[in-house]
Every structure is written in structure tokens, then in C-alpha cells.
Amino acid sequence: MKYRLLGNSGLRVSEVALGAMTFGEDWGWGAGREEAKKLYDAYRESGGNFIDTANIYTNGSSESFLGEFMEGHRQSVVLATKYTNAIPGTDPNAAGNHRKSMMQAVEASLKRLKTDYIDLYWVHVWDQITPVEEVMRGLDDLVHQGKILYSGISDAPAWWVAQANTLAHLRGWSPFIGLQIEYSLIERTAERELIPMAAALNIGVTAWAPLSNGILTGKYHGHGTADAGATTGRMNSPMLQEFVPDQERTERIVTSVKQVSDRVGRSMAQVALAWLRYRKVAVIPILGARKLSQLQDNLASCTLALSEDQVKTLDEASKIEPGFPYNLYPKSRAITYGGMRDQIIA
């Protein structure tokens, strides 16, 4: 296992994180305590130190399990949890980005996690209501109180994150050091705004759903299991067809992953995860597994090296349109630079 500095900080985190959303069976799926402990121990034995959970995961069981599992070595774990979401009810302040939600959530998480501090506290999702000043000042207060060491932002637009960090720097508050986004060969739209923003502001990037809910393992196309697509090689699951808007592109991507997988003699999941290491900005995938065999296979991606041609194959199969305004720039090069672009050293 190798380690990276997370964003503009000195915090050393594993090159892959362990996602604990699968810890607990409260939602009708996931790993029970015994299997979750095996997943945790296997990750720690591999050298992993970066654990990601949230207050709402499996109704709090995920945090409670981790509180038990970390006993005796809490200081060597980089523990990340989140606030914002709550189970639907009748309290209008039970969820959201605001200070009351933040303070209530952090106290409850600390209790379940059996710790007196959280290494990285994520805003789980932008609520589109709370003033940015309230969020950043609240998080800074938690840093000063020693209840959290760093903060991060998940599932928010680039303009809001840039506004938040600029404000934090101007006011002398603690800025976000981490950005959590959905990112994979299937979902690359974050490359339009979010990832360039993270590069410009030196914010570390972590990726949830790096295997796109199992699509990139090939199991829905008959490559990983004897699922419905085994005879056709196509994605026959009605549920997945509903949630995958561009099935032609998805089929093309899965085919390219399978081709590279066959060449290197490694699983499709390992290929898809390894691809993330070859991005212009370092990306830390969050590995979520329900079985020990799944996690072990995912962890092996750390030792998989892809050739330039293999990365290009995956890039081309999964490419996205840049959209406005980026698709305008090539057309305006001549007049933007007065015909001198080739002579200007940038």
C-alpha cells in the first residue's frame, strides 16, 4: 500500500479507501458484524488506513461497528465520516448543511464511533439552502474545538466549493482539503468542472462508485457471473437499463475493460480501479464490498500497472464531450491569440 497527501494538507492517506456503507444489514443488504470485521481487518492488514463512513449509513450501524473495530489502534486510522442526511421524519432541522444539523450530527457520530475526534468530516451533500458562510464557520469551529481535524465536501457543484474555499482562506478559516465525487470510467462528467477545480485549489479527490455499482466488474454482461447477460454479452438487467441513460456507451466501455483485462490477466474490477491512478489529478477510489473476496480482488488493483496504450484504450472508449464553453475554445484559437498561439509559450 502506498500513501498520498490529501489535498493541501500533511495528512497521509492510503491510495485506496475502505468504504463502510456496506457495514451492517439494516437496509436489507450489506455485511453483518462478523463479515464486516473481516473486511476491516483485511484492509488494515494490507496497509490501508483511510476509512470512509457516514452518520446515516445502515442507520448508524456502520459507525457503531467501526467504533468497535478501531479499539486499541484508533490513532493509526484516518477516520472520515459525514453529516447532512437524516432518515425522513418530522423534524425540519434533523438534516441539512446548517450549524444545528452539523453540531447534533457530530456529537452523535463521536458517540457511535467511540472516539473524541474525527480526522476528516465531510459535508455529505450540498443542501442548496444553507449560506456558505454558515457551513465554513461551523466546520472551523469544530476544528478549533478539536472534534474534527479536517473537513471535506461531497456531492456539490464546483462553483460552490470554490466559493467556500476562497471564503475560508480570506477569513482565516479551515478550508476543505478533500472532494468526494462519483467518478469512474462510466461517470466522467466531473472532469468538466469539479476535477479542474480540485487541481487548481489543491483539493484531494476521492471517488465513490468507482466500479459504477458493479457494471465495470462485467457481472451484468456475463463476464463476472452467470447473470442474465451471459449469453448476449449485453446489459439485460431492467433495473440497470433504467439507470444507465447511454447504454451504447456503457457497452463500449465494458467491452474495452474486458479487452484490457484479458491482456493483463487481471479482473475487470482491477483494471477499472487501476485506471483511476492514471488521471491528471490523483484519485483515491473508495472500495465498498460485502464479501471478503470482493475486497481482496479490489485491493489487488494497487499492484496493477497499465501501459500507455491500455490507458488510451480505456480513455477513448469512455470519453465524454467537454460541453460549453470548452468546445468553443478550439474554434476561437485564431482570433483569441491574434494568430500567434503557436508563438506563445504558456
TARA-V535426 format. One record per backbone hydrogen bond with DSSP energy under -0.5 kcal/mol. NH is the residue of the N-H (numbers start at 1). CO is the residue of the C=O. Records with the same first field share a line. If there is no record, write none. Layout:
BEGIN
NH = CO ; CO
END
This chain:
BEGIN
4 = 13
6 = 11
7 = 5
8 = 202
9 = 7
13 = 4 ; 11
15 = 2
17 = 285
18 = 50
19 = 17 ; 287
20 = 52
23 = 20
24 = 22 ; 31
27 = 29
28 = 25
31 = 22
36 = 32
37 = 33
38 = 34
39 = 35
40 = 36
41 = 37
42 = 38
43 = 39
44 = 40
45 = 41
46 = 42
47 = 44
48 = 43
51 = 49 ; 78
52 = 18
53 = 80
55 = 82
57 = 54
59 = 56
60 = 57
61 = 58
62 = 57
64 = 60
65 = 61
66 = 62
67 = 63
68 = 64
69 = 65
70 = 66
71 = 68
73 = 70
76 = 73
77 = 74
78 = 49
79 = 77
80 = 51 ; 78
81 = 120
83 = 122
92 = 90
94 = 91
96 = 84
102 = 98
103 = 99
104 = 100
105 = 101
106 = 102
107 = 103
108 = 104
109 = 105
110 = 106
111 = 107
112 = 108
113 = 109
114 = 110 ; 111
115 = 110
118 = 147
119 = 79
120 = 79
121 = 150
122 = 81 ; 120
123 = 152
124 = 83 ; 122
126 = 155
134 = 131
135 = 131
136 = 132
137 = 133
138 = 134
139 = 135
140 = 136
141 = 137
142 = 138
143 = 139
144 = 140
145 = 141
146 = 142 ; 143
147 = 142
148 = 142
149 = 118
150 = 119
151 = 175
152 = 121
153 = 178
154 = 123
155 = 180
161 = 157
162 = 158
163 = 159
164 = 160
165 = 161
166 = 162
167 = 163
168 = 164
169 = 165
170 = 166
171 = 167
172 = 168
173 = 168
177 = 151
178 = 151
179 = 204
180 = 153
181 = 179 ; 206
183 = 181 ; 208
184 = 187
188 = 186
191 = 188
192 = 189
193 = 189
195 = 190
197 = 193
198 = 194
199 = 195
200 = 196
201 = 197
202 = 198
203 = 198
204 = 177
205 = 282
206 = 179
207 = 284
208 = 181 ; 206
210 = 286
212 = 209
215 = 212
216 = 211
217 = 214
218 = 215
219 = 214
221 = 218
222 = 219
223 = 218
224 = 218
227 = 225
230 = 227
231 = 228
233 = 229
236 = 220 ; 234
241 = 237
242 = 238
243 = 239
244 = 240
245 = 243
247 = 245
250 = 246
251 = 247
252 = 248
253 = 249
254 = 250
255 = 251
256 = 252
257 = 253
258 = 254
259 = 255
260 = 256
261 = 257
262 = 258
263 = 259
264 = 260
265 = 261
266 = 261
271 = 267
272 = 268
273 = 269
274 = 270
275 = 271
276 = 272 ; 273
277 = 274
278 = 275
279 = 276
283 = 276
284 = 205
285 = 15 ; 283
286 = 207
287 = 17 ; 285
288 = 286
289 = 19 ; 287
295 = 291
296 = 292
297 = 293
298 = 294
299 = 295
300 = 296
301 = 298
302 = 299
303 = 300
304 = 301
305 = 303
311 = 307
312 = 308
313 = 309
314 = 310
315 = 311
316 = 312
317 = 313
318 = 314
319 = 315 ; 316
326 = 323
327 = 323
328 = 325
329 = 325
330 = 326
331 = 328
332 = 328 ; 329
333 = 329 ; 330
336 = 332
337 = 333
338 = 335
339 = 334
340 = 337
343 = 340
344 = 340 ; 341
345 = 343
346 = 344
END
